[in-house]
């Protein structure tokens, strides 16, 4: 049984290798074909990225080189501690050529740097749980700082890995409390720097009562705003009646058209109260529809390749996926179609293959004495980091799930019709990293190749 399991495991790992290699070839082909092109997404957001773009003379190709290099080396840094030798370099190429990531690497947008930095932050936070917490937390804090400068919302989203790493470290050092203040001081110092630059980057206003109420309103009211506005208070309805049809065309018009109209006649507290009341009314009337849309948006962010084909077919409701894809296919539509369709199909096949691969790995092992069989390596392993049920294994799982979950939830709840897969590239790449872990051979820490 064990010998048969190992034979099946070799076949499944070979399929994974071939599938990822095809993606890499298509990705490099698409990169070369589109390197001289420009995807039109408008002006880049954030504080740091426009400065970097101006420093390059506003030449897109220089930004492409920087983003590709940082994406590849950042991916290698994420994998080098968990994959042996050349497999880490090849795995980094797999992450780089993930279709949705490659689109961001060849666009004048901050999302390439953001996805790479977020993966690096998770890597450093995980390493803080393994060894040298002070140095690793400092590196994670540095990633948090640059993430916030790139996109203001990462003041909160980027803090999740650091906060959860701290929460997991505090019980370990509770008895040795002399080291605890030093560990707590490092993230506090970075938080102080981030807040100190808030007035420059604008992140101090990205989460307050008004923005939360506006997001609540957009999430619940906008999809049915034309039908529901008749139930609004008369003074509100009279003020916006002439523009409500335009507002219903795009979710951005809530902020660009509706909110300025309300500010002309009502104070901040009245606007917040109206947003909350209108949102509660829509939840009572359209609760099932809203929940369904939230679920689809969450899946769109968390497992984008499984949902993207349905969005491109016009199934579901308003997202930015169609616009993203049109920009991506502008120069080479046929090649882009092959690349994206294969990438989405392969992502689903990869997830399906992981289930039998995990099973045959367990069957093909000889469990180490006193340890349950691990699913990461083909031979017995006493490394607690990859021993299912072990403390470090569970802590790492909690850290990654929390970071990905908060990112998906944060973008999902910010409003309806705003689903944009560019925001959650790193979450989808975590699935690829999970699959790459199954290709390891030998004990953890070995440099043996597959």
Steps between C-alpha positions, in 0.01 A plus 500: 500500500779740593688430176186554289428823686848627421457416132170689488660789687777523240243508220295775669811706572602462137161631390544801730846566357374482141195714571702773668766486228240556227371801695857632527561465124174676413573770756848572364360503145229748600756713687729527198210575266358777721815655645484800267130557555309705755187402687279803562374504859526871569728671747660271761374541857692536822785721615818308419424346161449828304832621643675184382340537158622859465850393608511259203420785260143366468625224273268199555758242391737600780220445750429163338862393550497612863170327570600177328835491680346575839221248439742224404754562777223557753339171401833322537546650847155371598583149380869454578443395862232246413612360162839346414754666272399532138137422581473838676625681187258306280216559748569872490456489123165325555387783728628763256313351201168457678280679238336753732834581662675535163239753392587713804875462444453652152278789608575843645318419822611437859343154523811313383713644780210463745449129434874427520542703821198336663643153432834614638331638812327167554834322453677717757208467743518120465875506555444702818309198632790269415808690617646847556165674560648849541679510164216335310241730655710799397503373140124441512454850640703644213272324251198639688643851472558481124163333443327791672689749285392309189131461596350678806270211596805293591527704819244243615540205262878506525485503876319165521808273451702701753220507757428128471871417519515701823191330640659162431836602645376655825405167666848361422680787670255554782727318745811672362355848525832677467497433125134588454535884506761486224276287282205733556706813442595417140146492351405798717787699349392421146138583584617836630689570177198399292263721698752783490490498121120482496456865411721454193348178365137560602451171679383670819159551336457161335306350792262721697128510577416668172706267280362195681141623457566580134643150443198350679272708275686401183506132597127479579329778303682563173396183309131591544534875551260596222217292647570584863550875481123551500499391866757761604403808705336763284765768559772258388305381199430853380867587516626201296200415279652645185829313539399165645475338154864591433602372843347160422733454199821456701592430859761779481221752454394457861817682599539719194139620455269403788724591792588853373129567441419404858787709638352811339186488716568276802760478772724201564285342771185521288677335208630218720152444647349491150759252373435269795122517475498446122737204535289340775189540285669327206621218727142439613360505147786342300692309766527177300625681189759696700633188675527319167694790349732514802572128465577536130729796566678307776555205268610739227773635723597171666497256205492736203588249223195290587263797481659708221373288205143542625547874537638529147195313371277765657378280783472663839483878533720807455876454557819647355603165351371579150690830487816333631479226239440748217815686599693176519394377155540833324817411305481121460142381555551138390813446709331666799200275459717186502701628795206603720281202415783258567596678822144483633454138394834395644430673832186286540682183398781581741257523792339170398840325481598613850238280667619160365862617524460569873340160545770300321773692680361380831464144373853498361668610822644308787395714793779611730475370852283722710412723208203489262585473132555838340355603166787719384789261463525154351706362789448507878562846636537617855492868409213648699441761230348243262361251749118521478362574843832636626511841664702675230298338221175624655641847567609535139156390378329752729732779383443437128126444531457815707699717258321366193160506670527862616619611157212325322243622754631857493473535125172310481325724754621830358210510254299321233604483136862576588648151483844535340733201502809724484457566874534136606778358281696393809207298636475300179876448495477341845308215334789454257749496788293229670516287185874557463554368853378160386792477255762483774699182539685373801513642847433866558823695478653257250627658178408185310313562177180332393 
